[in-house]
Amino acid sequence: MAKERFAEFDQKWGGQYLAISKLWANAWNEFVPFLDYDAEIRRVICSTNAIESMNARYRRALRARGHFPNEAAALKCLYLATRALDPTGKGRARWATRWKPALNAFAITFEGRLN
């Protein structure tokens, strides 16, 4: 079904957006296995913004402090940067409600691999 939809897109917009059409056609074999996962898993795989945001905050915190006397000091800095994201601690409930469907789908798809 995805291949049919891509063919429709390519027929309608392929001439105007040639670069996009070629990109999708060249990456099709890597993209198709992604479609085999449940919608919940696909949603989690696509949402890297939170990870990128967290890494940016870590880099900013480490760069602002510069040198650390030991590894424990650097880990404490990262811990404090993480805690600053959710100072009230209420974000954990939101996290659990957003990730519960994905975790269930992961447990079914990858049975025996998750604890």
C-alpha positions as CSV (number, residue, x, y, z in Angstrom):
1,M,0.0,0.0,0.0
2,A,2.9,2.4,0.8
3,K,4.4,1.7,-2.6
4,E,1.1,2.6,-4.3
5,R,0.9,5.8,-2.3
6,F,4.4,6.7,-3.2
7,A,3.7,6.0,-6.9
8,E,0.7,8.4,-6.6
9,F,2.9,11.1,-5.0
10,D,5.6,10.6,-7.6
11,Q,3.1,10.8,-10.5
12,K,1.5,14.0,-9.1
13,W,4.4,15.8,-7.6
14,G,7.5,14.0,-8.9
15,G,8.2,16.6,-11.6
16,Q,7.9,19.5,-9.3
17,Y,9.8,17.9,-6.4
18,L,12.3,15.7,-8.2
19,A,14.9,15.7,-5.4
20,I,12.3,14.5,-2.8
21,S,11.1,11.8,-5.2
22,K,14.6,10.5,-5.9
23,L,15.5,10.6,-2.2
24,W,12.5,8.4,-1.3
25,A,13.1,6.1,-4.2
26,N,16.7,5.6,-3.2
27,A,15.9,5.1,0.5
28,W,12.9,2.9,-0.1
29,N,14.6,-0.4,1.0
30,E,15.7,1.2,4.3
31,F,12.3,2.7,4.9
32,V,10.0,-0.2,4.3
33,P,11.1,-2.3,7.4
34,F,10.1,0.8,9.5
35,L,6.5,0.3,8.3
36,D,6.3,-3.2,9.7
37,Y,6.3,-1.8,13.3
38,D,3.1,-0.7,15.1
39,A,2.1,2.9,15.0
40,E,3.1,3.4,18.6
41,I,6.7,2.2,17.9
42,R,6.9,4.3,14.8
43,R,5.9,7.3,16.8
44,V,8.6,6.8,19.3
45,I,11.3,6.1,16.7
46,C,10.4,9.3,14.9
47,S,10.5,11.5,18.0
48,T,14.1,12.3,18.4
49,N,13.5,16.0,19.3
50,A,13.4,15.2,23.0
51,I,16.7,13.3,22.8
52,E,18.3,16.1,20.8
53,S,17.1,18.7,23.2
54,M,18.4,16.8,26.1
55,N,21.9,16.3,24.5
56,A,22.0,20.1,23.7
57,R,21.2,20.9,27.3
58,Y,24.0,18.5,28.5
59,R,26.5,20.1,26.1
60,R,25.5,23.6,27.2
61,A,25.8,22.7,30.9
62,L,29.2,21.1,30.4
63,R,30.5,23.9,28.2
64,A,29.4,26.6,30.7
65,R,31.3,24.9,33.6
66,G,34.4,24.0,31.6
67,H,36.8,21.8,33.5
68,F,35.8,19.2,36.1
69,P,38.1,17.9,38.8
70,N,36.9,14.3,38.4
71,E,34.2,12.2,36.7
72,A,31.8,12.4,39.7
73,A,31.7,16.2,39.3
74,A,30.8,15.9,35.7
75,L,28.1,13.4,36.4
76,K,26.7,15.7,39.1
77,C,26.5,18.5,36.6
78,L,24.6,16.3,34.2
79,Y,22.3,15.1,37.0
80,L,21.5,18.7,37.9
81,A,20.9,19.6,34.3
82,T,18.5,16.7,34.0
83,R,16.7,17.7,37.3
84,A,16.4,21.3,36.0
85,L,14.2,20.0,33.1
86,D,11.5,19.0,35.6
87,P,12.0,20.6,39.0
88,T,8.6,19.6,40.4
89,G,9.0,15.9,39.4
90,K,5.5,15.8,37.8
91,G,6.9,15.1,34.3
92,R,7.3,11.4,35.2
93,A,3.6,10.9,35.1
94,R,3.3,12.6,31.7
95,W,6.2,10.5,30.5
96,A,4.6,7.3,31.6
97,T,1.3,8.0,29.9
98,R,2.9,8.9,26.6
99,W,5.3,5.9,26.6
100,K,2.9,3.2,27.9
101,P,1.4,2.3,24.5
102,A,4.9,2.2,22.9
103,L,6.3,0.1,25.7
104,N,3.4,-2.4,25.4
105,A,4.0,-2.5,21.6
106,F,7.8,-3.1,22.2
107,A,7.0,-5.9,24.7
108,I,4.8,-7.6,22.1
109,T,7.1,-7.1,19.1
110,F,10.3,-8.0,20.9
111,E,9.0,-10.6,23.3
112,G,11.6,-11.9,25.7
113,R,14.0,-9.1,25.0
114,L,12.7,-6.6,27.4
115,N,12.5,-6.9,31.2
